[in-house]
Amino acid sequence: MKCVKCGRPLGPKPAATVQTAQGLSAWGPVCARRAGLIEAKPRQRAIQLRTTSHRPEETEDQLPLEFAA
Ligand SMILES: [Zn+2]
């Protein structure tokens, strides 16, 4: 999928999608924010960095425990 505005390749989940007569159009995060399709969240990043630690081993250990019961 590519951003309809700037043509940049997007991941599997675009920041925003708009249904048009030609079909579903995907928008990148920057263009969607500029067009007002999504809200800008300036502080979100700092909060995420504080709460989510970069420890993949811990997450992998916790997942089997939740499914074990
Ligand atoms: Zn774009």
N, CA, C, O and the ligand as a Tripos MOL2 file, in Angstrom:
@<TRIPOS>MOLECULE
protein
  277   275    70     0     0
PROTEIN
NO_CHARGES

@<TRIPOS>ATOM
      1 N           0.8230   -1.2050    0.0000 N.3       1 MET1
      2 CA          0.0000    0.0000    0.0000 C.3       1 MET1
      3 C           0.8550    1.2520    0.0000 C.2       1 MET1
      4 O           1.8920    1.3140    0.6610 O.2       1 MET1
      5 N           0.4040    2.2560   -0.7570 N.am      2 LYS2
      6 CA          1.1540    3.5100   -0.8270 C.3       2 LYS2
      7 C           0.2720    4.6720   -0.3970 C.2       2 LYS2
      8 O          -0.9490    4.6470   -0.5590 O.2       2 LYS2
      9 N           0.9220    5.6880    0.1530 N.am      3 CYS3
     10 CA          0.1940    6.8930    0.5460 C.3       3 CYS3
     11 C          -0.3210    7.5900   -0.7110 C.2       3 CYS3
     12 O           0.4410    7.8220   -1.6490 O.2       3 CYS3
     13 N          -1.6160    7.9260   -0.7320 N.am      4 VAL4
     14 CA         -2.2030    8.5370   -1.9160 C.3       4 VAL4
     15 C          -1.7000    9.9650   -2.1210 C.2       4 VAL4
     16 O          -1.7650   10.5090   -3.2230 O.2       4 VAL4
     17 N          -1.1980   10.5570   -1.0430 N.am      5 LYS5
     18 CA         -0.7830   11.9530   -1.1040 C.3       5 LYS5
     19 C           0.6590   12.0850   -1.6160 C.2       5 LYS5
     20 O           0.9230   12.8230   -2.5650 O.2       5 LYS5
     21 N           1.5780   11.3670   -0.9820 N.am      6 CYS6
     22 CA          2.9860   11.5400   -1.3310 C.3       6 CYS6
     23 C           3.5650   10.3100   -2.0220 C.2       6 CYS6
     24 O           4.6800   10.3610   -2.5400 O.2       6 CYS6
     25 N           2.8200    9.2060   -2.0370 N.am      7 GLY7
     26 CA          3.2780    8.0210   -2.7490 C.3       7 GLY7
     27 C           4.2780    7.1840   -1.9900 C.2       7 GLY7
     28 O           4.8510    6.2440   -2.5410 O.2       7 GLY7
     29 N           4.4960    7.5160   -0.7300 N.am      8 ARG8
     30 CA          5.4390    6.7290    0.0650 C.3       8 ARG8
     31 C           4.8450    5.3620    0.3910 C.2       8 ARG8
     32 O           3.6490    5.2500    0.6620 O.2       8 ARG8
     33 N           5.6710    4.3330    0.3660 N.am      9 PRO9
     34 CA          5.1760    2.9990    0.7320 C.3       9 PRO9
     35 C           4.8110    2.9340    2.2060 C.2       9 PRO9
     36 O           5.5610    3.4020    3.0630 O.2       9 PRO9
     37 N           3.6570    2.3520    2.4940 N.am     10 LEU10
     38 CA          3.1870    2.2460    3.8680 C.3      10 LEU10
     39 C           3.2680    0.8010    4.3310 C.2      10 LEU10
     40 O           3.3900   -0.1210    3.5250 O.2      10 LEU10
     41 N           3.1980    0.6230    5.6310 N.am     11 GLY11
     42 CA          3.1870   -0.7220    6.1910 C.3      11 GLY11
     43 C           1.8270   -1.3520    5.9880 C.2      11 GLY11
     44 O           0.9840   -0.8090    5.2740 O.2      11 GLY11
     45 N           1.6100   -2.4990    6.6170 N.am     12 PRO12
     46 CA          0.3140   -3.1810    6.4960 C.3      12 PRO12
     47 C          -0.8410   -2.3700    7.0690 C.2      12 PRO12
     48 O          -1.9880   -2.5320    6.6540 O.2      12 PRO12
     49 N          -0.5320   -1.4900    8.0300 N.am     13 LYS13
     50 CA         -1.5860   -0.6610    8.6190 C.3      13 LYS13
     51 C          -1.2950    0.8100    8.3600 C.2      13 LYS13
     52 O          -0.4470    1.3870    9.0410 O.2      13 LYS13
     53 N          -1.9700    1.4390    7.3960 N.am     14 PRO14
     54 CA         -1.7910    2.8700    7.1590 C.3      14 PRO14
     55 C          -2.3520    3.6900    8.3100 C.2      14 PRO14
     56 O          -3.2130    3.2220    9.0540 O.2      14 PRO14
     57 N          -1.8560    4.9210    8.4530 N.am     15 ALA15
     58 CA         -2.3020    5.7810    9.5610 C.3      15 ALA15
     59 C          -3.7810    6.0910    9.4400 C.2      15 ALA15
     60 O          -4.4760    6.2160   10.4480 O.2      15 ALA15
     61 N          -4.2690    6.2150    8.2080 N.am     16 ALA16
     62 CA         -5.6860    6.5030    7.9940 C.3      16 ALA16
     63 C          -6.1050    5.9810    6.6370 C.2      16 ALA16
     64 O          -5.3010    5.9290    5.7070 O.2      16 ALA16
     65 N          -7.3430    5.6010    6.5280 N.am     17 THR17
     66 CA         -7.8770    5.1690    5.2420 C.3      17 THR17
     67 C          -9.1450    5.9600    4.9360 C.2      17 THR17
     68 O          -9.9320    6.2750    5.8280 O.2      17 THR17
     69 N          -9.3180    6.2660    3.6800 N.am     18 VAL18
     70 CA        -10.5020    7.0160    3.2580 C.3      18 VAL18
     71 C         -11.1720    6.2700    2.1100 C.2      18 VAL18
     72 O         -10.5320    5.9150    1.1200 O.2      18 VAL18
     73 N         -12.4600    6.0440    2.2630 N.am     19 GLN19
     74 CA        -13.2140    5.3680    1.2040 C.3      19 GLN19
     75 C         -13.5610    6.3820    0.1090 C.2      19 GLN19
     76 O         -14.2360    7.3800    0.3610 O.2      19 GLN19
     77 N         -13.0960    6.1130   -1.0900 N.am     20 THR20
     78 CA        -13.3980    7.0070   -2.2040 C.3      20 THR20
     79 C         -14.1400    6.2240   -3.2760 C.2      20 THR20
     80 O         -14.3460    5.0160   -3.1520 O.2      20 THR20
     81 N         -14.5320    6.9170   -4.3140 N.am     21 ALA21
     82 CA        -15.2340    6.2620   -5.4180 C.3      21 ALA21
     83 C         -14.3220    5.2460   -6.0970 C.2      21 ALA21
     84 O         -14.7960    4.2490   -6.6420 O.2      21 ALA21
     85 N         -13.0220    5.4960   -6.0660 N.am     22 GLN22
     86 CA        -12.0630    4.5860   -6.6960 C.3      22 GLN22
     87 C         -11.7080    3.4200   -5.7740 C.2      22 GLN22
     88 O         -11.0350    2.4790   -6.1930 O.2      22 GLN22
     89 N         -12.1560    3.4800   -4.5250 N.am     23 GLY23
     90 CA        -11.8190    2.4250   -3.5770 C.3      23 GLY23
     91 C         -11.2240    3.0040   -2.3150 C.2      23 GLY23
     92 O         -11.3610    4.1910   -2.0210 O.2      23 GLY23
     93 N         -10.5570    2.1340   -1.5750 N.am     24 LEU24
     94 CA         -9.9910    2.5790   -0.3060 C.3      24 LEU24
     95 C          -8.6250    3.2150   -0.5460 C.2      24 LEU24
     96 O          -7.7510    2.6090   -1.1660 O.2      24 LEU24
     97 N          -8.4460    4.4310   -0.0540 N.am     25 SER25
     98 CA         -7.1630    5.1010   -0.2050 C.3      25 SER25
     99 C          -6.4490    5.1240    1.1360 C.2      25 SER25
    100 O          -7.0580    5.3740    2.1760 O.2      25 SER25
    101 N          -5.1510    4.8590    1.0950 N.am     26 ALA26
    102 CA         -4.3610    4.8110    2.3240 C.3      26 ALA26
    103 C          -3.5630    6.0990    2.4820 C.2      26 ALA26
    104 O          -3.0850    6.6770    1.5060 O.2      26 ALA26
    105 N          -3.4310    6.5300    3.7190 N.am     27 TRP27
    106 CA         -2.6890    7.7510    4.0170 C.3      27 TRP27
    107 C          -1.5670    7.4410    4.9970 C.2      27 TRP27
    108 O          -1.7430    6.6780    5.9470 O.2      27 TRP27
    109 N          -0.4030    8.0520    4.7450 N.am     28 GLY28
    110 CA          0.6990    7.9280    5.6900 C.3      28 GLY28
    111 C           0.4350    8.8090    6.9000 C.2      28 GLY28
    112 O          -0.4330    9.6810    6.8570 O.2      28 GLY28
    113 N           1.1730    8.5900    7.9740 N.am     29 PRO29
    114 CA          0.9420    9.3490    9.2120 C.3      29 PRO29
    115 C           1.1260   10.8540    9.0410 C.2      29 PRO29
    116 O           0.3630   11.6330    9.6110 O.2      29 PRO29
    117 N           2.1120   11.2720    8.2760 N.am     30 VAL30
    118 CA          2.3880   12.7080    8.1170 C.3      30 VAL30
    119 C           1.2910   13.3780    7.3100 C.2      30 VAL30
    120 O           0.7830   14.4290    7.7000 O.2      30 VAL30
    121 N           0.9240   12.7740    6.1860 N.am     31 CYS31
    122 CA         -0.0910   13.3720    5.3190 C.3      31 CYS31
    123 C          -1.4590   13.3230    5.9830 C.2      31 CYS31
    124 O          -2.2360   14.2680    5.8470 O.2      31 CYS31
    125 N          -1.7720   12.2530    6.6960 N.am     32 ALA32
    126 CA         -3.0600   12.1290    7.3700 C.3      32 ALA32
    127 C          -3.1970   13.2020    8.4410 C.2      32 ALA32
    128 O          -4.2780   13.7600    8.6300 O.2      32 ALA32
    129 N          -2.1200   13.4860    9.1310 N.am     33 ARG33
    130 CA         -2.1400   14.5120   10.1680 C.3      33 ARG33
    131 C          -2.3230   15.8920    9.5420 C.2      33 ARG33
    132 O          -3.0740   16.7220   10.0530 O.2      33 ARG33
    133 N          -1.6260   16.1240    8.4290 N.am     34 ARG34
    134 CA         -1.7270   17.4230    7.7610 C.3      34 ARG34
    135 C          -3.1250   17.6410    7.2090 C.2      34 ARG34
    136 O          -3.6320   18.7620    7.1990 O.2      34 ARG34
    137 N          -3.7460   16.5580    6.7480 N.am     35 ALA35
    138 CA         -5.0960   16.6680    6.1760 C.3      35 ALA35
    139 C          -6.1610   16.6770    7.2600 C.2      35 ALA35
    140 O          -7.3400   16.8910    6.9780 O.2      35 ALA35
    141 N          -5.7440   16.4420    8.5120 N.am     36 GLY36
    142 CA         -6.7110   16.4590    9.6090 C.3      36 GLY36
    143 C          -7.4780   15.1590    9.7440 C.2      36 GLY36
    144 O          -8.5180   15.1160   10.4000 O.2      36 GLY36
    145 N          -6.9730   14.0950    9.1280 N.am     37 LEU37
    146 CA         -7.6520   12.7960    9.2190 C.3      37 LEU37
    147 C          -7.4140   12.1520   10.5800 C.2      37 LEU37
    148 O          -8.2730   11.4410   11.1020 O.2      37 LEU37
    149 N          -6.2420   12.4080   11.1430 N.am     38 ILE38
    150 CA         -5.9440   11.8840   12.4740 C.3      38 ILE38
    151 C          -5.4570   13.0220   13.3570 C.2      38 ILE38
    152 O          -4.9820   14.0440   12.8620 O.2      38 ILE38
    153 N          -5.5780   12.8400   14.6590 N.am     39 GLU39
    154 CA         -5.1430   13.8650   15.5920 C.3      39 GLU39
    155 C          -3.6410   13.7550   15.8250 C.2      39 GLU39
    156 O          -3.0810   12.6620   15.9110 O.2      39 GLU39
    157 N          -3.0220   14.8950   15.9230 N.am     40 ALA40
    158 CA         -1.6050   14.9140   16.2420 C.3      40 ALA40
    159 C          -1.4180   14.6460   17.7230 C.2      40 ALA40
    160 O          -2.0650   15.2660   18.5670 O.2      40 ALA40
    161 N          -0.5180   13.7070   18.0300 N.am     41 LYS41
    162 CA         -0.2800   13.3810   19.4350 C.3      41 LYS41
    163 C           1.1830   13.6290   19.7710 C.2      41 LYS41
    164 O           2.0020   12.7110   19.7150 O.2      41 LYS41
    165 N           1.5120   14.8780   20.1230 N.am     42 PRO42
    166 CA          2.9060   15.2450   20.3360 C.3      42 PRO42
    167 C           3.5240   14.5750   21.5580 C.2      42 PRO42
    168 O           4.7280   14.3190   21.5690 O.2      42 PRO42
    169 N           2.7360   14.2880   22.5800 N.am     43 ARG43
    170 CA          3.3030   13.7600   23.8280 C.3      43 ARG43
    171 C           3.2410   12.2350   23.8910 C.2      43 ARG43
    172 O           3.8010   11.6250   24.8020 O.2      43 ARG43
    173 N           2.5770   11.6370   22.9450 N.am     44 GLN44
    174 CA          2.3830   10.1860   22.9640 C.3      44 GLN44
    175 C           3.7140    9.4450   22.9760 C.2      44 GLN44
    176 O           3.8690    8.4370   23.6650 O.2      44 GLN44
    177 N           4.6610    9.9490   22.2160 N.am     45 ARG45
    178 CA          5.9180    9.2500   22.0540 C.3      45 ARG45
    179 C           6.6770    9.1480   23.3770 C.2      45 ARG45
    180 O           7.2250    8.0970   23.7100 O.2      45 ARG45
    181 N           6.7020   10.2420   24.1180 N.am     46 ALA46
    182 CA          7.4420   10.2640   25.3730 C.3      46 ALA46
    183 C           6.8270    9.2940   26.3780 C.2      46 ALA46
    184 O           7.5390    8.6180   27.1200 O.2      46 ALA46
    185 N           5.5090    9.2340   26.3930 N.am     47 ILE47
    186 CA          4.8240    8.3400   27.3200 C.3      47 ILE47
    187 C           5.0980    6.8830   26.9510 C.2      47 ILE47
    188 O           5.3320    6.0430   27.8200 O.2      47 ILE47
    189 N           5.0660    6.6010   25.6660 N.am     48 GLN48
    190 CA          5.3030    5.2360   25.2110 C.3      48 GLN48
    191 C           6.7150    4.7790   25.5570 C.2      48 GLN48
    192 O           6.9250    3.6340   25.9560 O.2      48 GLN48
    193 N           7.6740    5.6760   25.4010 N.am     49 LEU49
    194 CA          9.0560    5.3180   25.6910 C.3      49 LEU49
    195 C           9.2340    5.0010   27.1700 C.2      49 LEU49
    196 O          10.0500    4.1540   27.5360 O.2      49 LEU49
    197 N           8.4790    5.6750   28.0100 N.am     50 ARG50
    198 CA          8.6230    5.4740   29.4530 C.3      50 ARG50
    199 C           7.9540    4.1620   29.9030 C.2      50 ARG50
    200 O           8.4810    3.4440   30.7520 O.2      50 ARG50
    201 N           6.7970    3.8700   29.3230 N.am     51 THR51
    202 CA          6.0340    2.7090   29.7990 C.3      51 THR51
    203 C           6.4750    1.4010   29.1450 C.2      51 THR51
    204 O           6.5480    0.3660   29.8060 O.2      51 THR51
    205 N           6.7650    1.4520   27.8540 N.am     52 THR52
    206 CA          7.1630    0.2200   27.1720 C.3      52 THR52
    207 C           8.6760    0.1130   27.1400 C.2      52 THR52
    208 O           9.3510    0.9070   26.4840 O.2      52 THR52
    209 N           9.1930   -0.8480   27.8320 N.am     53 SER53
    210 CA         10.6240   -1.0660   27.8380 C.3      53 SER53
    211 C          11.0180   -1.9790   26.6820 C.2      53 SER53
    212 O          10.2290   -2.8000   26.2150 O.2      53 SER53
    213 N          12.2380   -1.8140   26.2440 N.am     54 HIS54
    214 CA         12.7070   -2.6340   25.1340 C.3      54 HIS54
    215 C          13.3050   -3.9330   25.6600 C.2      54 HIS54
    216 O          14.5180   -4.1340   25.6010 O.2      54 HIS54
    217 N          12.4620   -4.7990   26.1650 N.am     55 ARG55
    218 CA         12.9230   -6.0880   26.6690 C.3      55 ARG55
    219 C          12.0710   -7.2050   26.0610 C.2      55 ARG55
    220 O          11.0960   -7.6430   26.6710 O.2      55 ARG55
    221 N          12.4300   -7.6570   24.8840 N.am     56 PRO56
    222 CA         11.6360   -8.6890   24.2020 C.3      56 PRO56
    223 C          11.6000  -10.0080   24.9520 C.2      56 PRO56
    224 O          10.6270  -10.7540   24.8400 O.2      56 PRO56
    225 N          12.6540  -10.3110   25.7210 N.am     57 GLU57
    226 CA         12.6880  -11.5960   26.4450 C.3      57 GLU57
    227 C          11.5700  -11.6520   27.4930 C.2      57 GLU57
    228 O          10.9450  -12.6900   27.7080 O.2      57 GLU57
    229 N          11.3390  -10.5040   28.1370 N.am     58 GLU58
    230 CA         10.3220  -10.4420   29.1760 C.3      58 GLU58
    231 C           8.9240  -10.6780   28.5920 C.2      58 GLU58
    232 O           8.0990  -11.3790   29.1790 O.2      58 GLU58
    233 N           8.6840  -10.0830   27.4390 N.am     59 THR59
    234 CA          7.3830  -10.2320   26.7890 C.3      59 THR59
    235 C           7.1660  -11.6820   26.3580 C.2      59 THR59
    236 O           6.0660  -12.2180   26.4870 O.2      59 THR59
    237 N           8.2110  -12.3020   25.8510 N.am     60 GLU60
    238 CA          8.0710  -13.6800   25.3850 C.3      60 GLU60
    239 C           7.8060  -14.6250   26.5580 C.2      60 GLU60
    240 O           7.1040  -15.6270   26.4160 O.2      60 GLU60
    241 N           8.3720  -14.2950   27.7070 N.am     61 ASP61
    242 CA          8.1350  -15.1450   28.8880 C.3      61 ASP61
    243 C           6.7290  -14.9900   29.4090 C.2      61 ASP61
    244 O           6.1430  -15.9480   29.9140 O.2      61 ASP61
    245 N           6.1790  -13.8010   29.2940 N.am     62 GLN62
    246 CA          4.8640  -13.5420   29.8390 C.3      62 GLN62
    247 C           3.7500  -14.1270   28.9720 C.2      62 GLN62
    248 O           2.7070  -14.5230   29.4930 O.2      62 GLN62
    249 N           3.9510  -14.1830   27.7010 N.am     63 LEU63
    250 CA          2.8970  -14.6650   26.7930 C.3      63 LEU63
    251 C           2.4910  -16.1120   27.0670 C.2      63 LEU63
    252 O           1.2960  -16.3910   27.1610 O.2      63 LEU63
    253 N           3.4430  -17.0480   27.1980 N.am     64 PRO64
    254 CA          3.0430  -18.4320   27.4670 C.3      64 PRO64
    255 C           2.2910  -18.5740   28.7710 C.2      64 PRO64
    256 O           1.4030  -19.4200   28.8790 O.2      64 PRO64
    257 N           2.6270  -17.7530   29.7840 N.am     65 LEU65
    258 CA          1.9540  -17.8230   31.0690 C.3      65 LEU65
    259 C           0.4720  -17.4880   30.9350 C.2      65 LEU65
    260 O          -0.3760  -18.0970   31.5880 O.2      65 LEU65
    261 N           0.1710  -16.5110   30.0770 N.am     66 GLU66
    262 CA         -1.2360  -16.1160   29.9120 C.3      66 GLU66
    263 C          -2.0460  -17.1990   29.1970 C.2      66 GLU66
    264 O          -3.2430  -17.3610   29.4360 O.2      66 GLU66
    265 N          -1.3740  -17.9260   28.3260 N.am     67 PHE67
    266 CA         -2.0930  -18.9550   27.5710 C.3      67 PHE67
    267 C          -2.0410  -20.3190   28.2840 C.2      67 PHE67
    268 O          -2.7360  -21.2580   27.8970 O.2      67 PHE67
    269 N          -1.2000  -20.4090   29.3390 N.am     68 ALA68
    270 CA         -1.0120  -21.6970   30.0040 C.3      68 ALA68
    271 C          -2.2770  -22.1220   30.7530 C.2      68 ALA68
    272 O          -2.6260  -23.3020   30.7670 O.2      68 ALA68
    273 N          -2.9620  -21.1550   31.3760 N.am     69 ALA69
    274 CA         -4.1560  -21.4770   32.1490 C.3      69 ALA69
    275 C          -5.2960  -21.9230   31.2300 C.2      69 ALA69
    276 O          -6.3870  -22.2360   31.7060 O.2      69 ALA69
    277 ZN          2.0030   10.6630    2.5160 Zn       70 ZN70
@<TRIPOS>BOND
     1     1     2 1
     2     2     3 1
     3     3     4 2
     4     3     5 am
     5     5     6 1
     6     6     7 1
     7     7     8 2
     8     7     9 am
     9     9    10 1
    10    10    11 1
    11    11    12 2
    12    11    13 am
    13    13    14 1
    14    14    15 1
    15    15    16 2
    16    15    17 am
    17    17    18 1
    18    18    19 1
    19    19    20 2
    20    19    21 am
    21    21    22 1
    22    22    23 1
    23    23    24 2
    24    23    25 am
    25    25    26 1
    26    26    27 1
    27    27    28 2
    28    27    29 am
    29    29    30 1
    30    30    31 1
    31    31    32 2
    32    31    33 am
    33    33    34 1
    34    34    35 1
    35    35    36 2
    36    35    37 am
    37    37    38 1
    38    38    39 1
    39    39    40 2
    40    39    41 am
    41    41    42 1
    42    42    43 1
    43    43    44 2
    44    43    45 am
    45    45    46 1
    46    46    47 1
    47    47    48 2
    48    47    49 am
    49    49    50 1
    50    50    51 1
    51    51    52 2
    52    51    53 am
    53    53    54 1
    54    54    55 1
    55    55    56 2
    56    55    57 am
    57    57    58 1
    58    58    59 1
    59    59    60 2
    60    59    61 am
    61    61    62 1
    62    62    63 1
    63    63    64 2
    64    63    65 am
    65    65    66 1
    66    66    67 1
    67    67    68 2
    68    67    69 am
    69    69    70 1
    70    70    71 1
    71    71    72 2
    72    71    73 am
    73    73    74 1
    74    74    75 1
    75    75    76 2
    76    75    77 am
    77    77    78 1
    78    78    79 1
    79    79    80 2
    80    79    81 am
    81    81    82 1
    82    82    83 1
    83    83    84 2
    84    83    85 am
    85    85    86 1
    86    86    87 1
    87    87    88 2
    88    87    89 am
    89    89    90 1
    90    90    91 1
    91    91    92 2
    92    91    93 am
    93    93    94 1
    94    94    95 1
    95    95    96 2
    96    95    97 am
    97    97    98 1
    98    98    99 1
    99    99   100 2
   100    99   101 am
   101   101   102 1
   102   102   103 1
   103   103   104 2
   104   103   105 am
   105   105   106 1
   106   106   107 1
   107   107   108 2
   108   107   109 am
   109   109   110 1
   110   110   111 1
   111   111   112 2
   112   111   113 am
   113   113   114 1
   114   114   115 1
   115   115   116 2
   116   115   117 am
   117   117   118 1
   118   118   119 1
   119   119   120 2
   120   119   121 am
   121   121   122 1
   122   122   123 1
   123   123   124 2
   124   123   125 am
   125   125   126 1
   126   126   127 1
   127   127   128 2
   128   127   129 am
   129   129   130 1
   130   130   131 1
   131   131   132 2
   132   131   133 am
   133   133   134 1
   134   134   135 1
   135   135   136 2
   136   135   137 am
   137   137   138 1
   138   138   139 1
   139   139   140 2
   140   139   141 am
   141   141   142 1
   142   142   143 1
   143   143   144 2
   144   143   145 am
   145   145   146 1
   146   146   147 1
   147   147   148 2
   148   147   149 am
   149   149   150 1
   150   150   151 1
   151   151   152 2
   152   151   153 am
   153   153   154 1
   154   154   155 1
   155   155   156 2
   156   155   157 am
   157   157   158 1
   158   158   159 1
   159   159   160 2
   160   159   161 am
   161   161   162 1
   162   162   163 1
   163   163   164 2
   164   163   165 am
   165   165   166 1
   166   166   167 1
   167   167   168 2
   168   167   169 am
   169   169   170 1
   170   170   171 1
   171   171   172 2
   172   171   173 am
   173   173   174 1
   174   174   175 1
   175   175   176 2
   176   175   177 am
   177   177   178 1
   178   178   179 1
   179   179   180 2
   180   179   181 am
   181   181   182 1
   182   182   183 1
   183   183   184 2
   184   183   185 am
   185   185   186 1
   186   186   187 1
   187   187   188 2
   188   187   189 am
   189   189   190 1
   190   190   191 1
   191   191   192 2
   192   191   193 am
   193   193   194 1
   194   194   195 1
   195   195   196 2
   196   195   197 am
   197   197   198 1
   198   198   199 1
   199   199   200 2
   200   199   201 am
   201   201   202 1
   202   202   203 1
   203   203   204 2
   204   203   205 am
   205   205   206 1
   206   206   207 1
   207   207   208 2
   208   207   209 am
   209   209   210 1
   210   210   211 1
   211   211   212 2
   212   211   213 am
   213   213   214 1
   214   214   215 1
   215   215   216 2
   216   215   217 am
   217   217   218 1
   218   218   219 1
   219   219   220 2
   220   219   221 am
   221   221   222 1
   222   222   223 1
   223   223   224 2
   224   223   225 am
   225   225   226 1
   226   226   227 1
   227   227   228 2
   228   227   229 am
   229   229   230 1
   230   230   231 1
   231   231   232 2
   232   231   233 am
   233   233   234 1
   234   234   235 1
   235   235   236 2
   236   235   237 am
   237   237   238 1
   238   238   239 1
   239   239   240 2
   240   239   241 am
   241   241   242 1
   242   242   243 1
   243   243   244 2
   244   243   245 am
   245   245   246 1
   246   246   247 1
   247   247   248 2
   248   247   249 am
   249   249   250 1
   250   250   251 1
   251   251   252 2
   252   251   253 am
   253   253   254 1
   254   254   255 1
   255   255   256 2
   256   255   257 am
   257   257   258 1
   258   258   259 1
   259   259   260 2
   260   259   261 am
   261   261   262 1
   262   262   263 1
   263   263   264 2
   264   263   265 am
   265   265   266 1
   266   266   267 1
   267   267   268 2
   268   267   269 am
   269   269   270 1
   270   270   271 1
   271   271   272 2
   272   271   273 am
   273   273   274 1
   274   274   275 1
   275   275   276 2
@<TRIPOS>SUBSTRUCTURE
     1 MET1         2 RESIDUE 1 A MET
     2 LYS2         6 RESIDUE 1 A LYS
     3 CYS3        10 RESIDUE 1 A CYS
     4 VAL4        14 RESIDUE 1 A VAL
     5 LYS5        18 RESIDUE 1 A LYS
     6 CYS6        22 RESIDUE 1 A CYS
     7 GLY7        26 RESIDUE 1 A GLY
     8 ARG8        30 RESIDUE 1 A ARG
     9 PRO9        34 RESIDUE 1 A PRO
    10 LEU10       38 RESIDUE 1 A LEU
    11 GLY11       42 RESIDUE 1 A GLY
    12 PRO12       46 RESIDUE 1 A PRO
    13 LYS13       50 RESIDUE 1 A LYS
    14 PRO14       54 RESIDUE 1 A PRO
    15 ALA15       58 RESIDUE 1 A ALA
    16 ALA16       62 RESIDUE 1 A ALA
    17 THR17       66 RESIDUE 1 A THR
    18 VAL18       70 RESIDUE 1 A VAL
    19 GLN19       74 RESIDUE 1 A GLN
    20 THR20       78 RESIDUE 1 A THR
    21 ALA21       82 RESIDUE 1 A ALA
    22 GLN22       86 RESIDUE 1 A GLN
    23 GLY23       90 RESIDUE 1 A GLY
    24 LEU24       94 RESIDUE 1 A LEU
    25 SER25       98 RESIDUE 1 A SER
    26 ALA26      102 RESIDUE 1 A ALA
    27 TRP27      106 RESIDUE 1 A TRP
    28 GLY28      110 RESIDUE 1 A GLY
    29 PRO29      114 RESIDUE 1 A PRO
    30 VAL30      118 RESIDUE 1 A VAL
    31 CYS31      122 RESIDUE 1 A CYS
    32 ALA32      126 RESIDUE 1 A ALA
    33 ARG33      130 RESIDUE 1 A ARG
    34 ARG34      134 RESIDUE 1 A ARG
    35 ALA35      138 RESIDUE 1 A ALA
    36 GLY36      142 RESIDUE 1 A GLY
    37 LEU37      146 RESIDUE 1 A LEU
    38 ILE38      150 RESIDUE 1 A ILE
    39 GLU39      154 RESIDUE 1 A GLU
    40 ALA40      158 RESIDUE 1 A ALA
    41 LYS41      162 RESIDUE 1 A LYS
    42 PRO42      166 RESIDUE 1 A PRO
    43 ARG43      170 RESIDUE 1 A ARG
    44 GLN44      174 RESIDUE 1 A GLN
    45 ARG45      178 RESIDUE 1 A ARG
    46 ALA46      182 RESIDUE 1 A ALA
    47 ILE47      186 RESIDUE 1 A ILE
    48 GLN48      190 RESIDUE 1 A GLN
    49 LEU49      194 RESIDUE 1 A LEU
    50 ARG50      198 RESIDUE 1 A ARG
    51 THR51      202 RESIDUE 1 A THR
    52 THR52      206 RESIDUE 1 A THR
    53 SER53      210 RESIDUE 1 A SER
    54 HIS54      214 RESIDUE 1 A HIS
    55 ARG55      218 RESIDUE 1 A ARG
    56 PRO56      222 RESIDUE 1 A PRO
    57 GLU57      226 RESIDUE 1 A GLU
    58 GLU58      230 RESIDUE 1 A GLU
    59 THR59      234 RESIDUE 1 A THR
    60 GLU60      238 RESIDUE 1 A GLU
    61 ASP61      242 RESIDUE 1 A ASP
    62 GLN62      246 RESIDUE 1 A GLN
    63 LEU63      250 RESIDUE 1 A LEU
    64 PRO64      254 RESIDUE 1 A PRO
    65 LEU65      258 RESIDUE 1 A LEU
    66 GLU66      262 RESIDUE 1 A GLU
    67 PHE67      266 RESIDUE 1 A PHE
    68 ALA68      270 RESIDUE 1 A ALA
    69 ALA69      274 RESIDUE 1 A ALA
    70 ZN70       277 GROUP 0 **** ****
